[in-house]
Amino acid sequence: MIGGAKATVRVPATSANLGPGFDTLGLALGLHDEIEAEILESPGIDIAVEGEGAGELDLGEGHLIVTTMRATFDRMGLPQPRGIRLRCLNRIPHARGLGSSSAAICAGILAARALATTPYAPSSEHGSQPGRDHPPGLTDDGVLALATEIEGHPDNVAPCLAGGLTVAWTDAGGVPHLVRLLPHEAVRPVVLVPAHRLSTETARGLLPKEVPHADAAANAGRAALLVAALTARPEPDLLLAATEDRLHQDYRAPAMPHTADLVRRLRGAGVAAVVSGAGPTVLALSTMNTQDLIAPEVGNDWHIQPLEVETRGARVVSLETR
C-alpha cells in the first residue's frame, strides 16, 4: 500500500434476529453508508463525517473504522500506515438496531483489504518487511471471521457482507459461517425509526441466562418457518406466524416500551412486525396486502421508511492509486 491510495466502500444497513432468529438471521437493507479511506504519507488521522453521527463520533484513533482498518492490517501481517484519511457519508441511524456498527466494521475491513492490494511500499515508521513484494491476502471467509471477532457475533456482519437474507452460525471451533438466500420479491421491508436510541449492550443486559425449553423449541420452529415464508411463501398470515418470538423481545420491552407497544399494535393489525436487532427500531416485513396497514398504527414520533432488500452487500466501488 502506498500513500495516496484511496478506496471507496459502500455498506448496507441490516436488521438482525427478524423476530425468532435470535443471533442467527439477518437481512440487508437498501440504506447505505459510503466511506472513502485514504492512506497518508504523513502521520495523523483526518476524519470528516457527514450525516448520522456528525459532531458525535471520535475523529481520531478511536473511530471504529480506523481501529478496524488497523486490526485488518495486523491480521494481514502488514505494517501500519503513518496516516489515514476518512470521509464518511453516514445514512444508517446510530444505536437504533440497524447495524451501524457492523457497517463501520465491514467498511473498515474491506477498505483496508482493498488498499493492501495497491503496490506494496509501506510508509510505516516500523519500516518495510524484507523479501515481501506483495501483501498477503484476506479471503472472504477471513473477512467474515475478523468482522465477527470485532463485532462479537455474526448476525449483522453476515448480511452486511453478503447481502440478502443470511443464516449465520459459529461452529464448534469458533469459526463463523453464513448461508445467503434471496427473499421473495413480494417481501417489502419497512423500518419505523424512533428519535430515541438504545445501546446494544443495554438491550443484551436484559436477557436472562436461561429460558424455558418450550420457548426455545417454539423459536426454533418459527425461525425455520420464517426462512420458508421469506423465500417461498410470503403470505401475510404465514409471515405473522413465522415472526413470533419468545426469546428476547418481551425481555427487552421494559427498555423500549414504545417499541413494544408499536410491535403489538402492528401485529394486531396483521402486519409481521418485529424489533429490529436490539431495537428500538421496528421492522415490518410487509407485502402488498399489508403495507397500507402500517401508517395508521404509527404516530408522529416514528420515521416510516420503506426499503428494498439489498442483494449485493458491502463492496468496494472504487480504488485509486497515484
Secondary structure, DSSP 8 states (H G I E B T S, - for coil): --TT-EEEEEEEEEEESTTT-TTTEEEEEEEEEEEEEEEESSSEEEEEEEETTTTTS--STTSHHHHHHHHHHHHTT----SEEEEEEEE-S-TTSSS-HHHHHHHHHHHHHHHHTTS------TT---TT-SS-----HHHHHHHHHHHHSSSTTHHHHHH-SEEEEEE-TTS-EEEEEE---TT-EEEEEEESS---HHHHHTTS-S---HHHHHHHHHHHHHHHHHHHT---HHHHHHHT--SSSHHHHGGG-HHHHHHHHHHHHTT--EEE-TTSSSEEEEE-TTTGGGSGGG--TTEEEEE--B-SS-SEEEEEE--
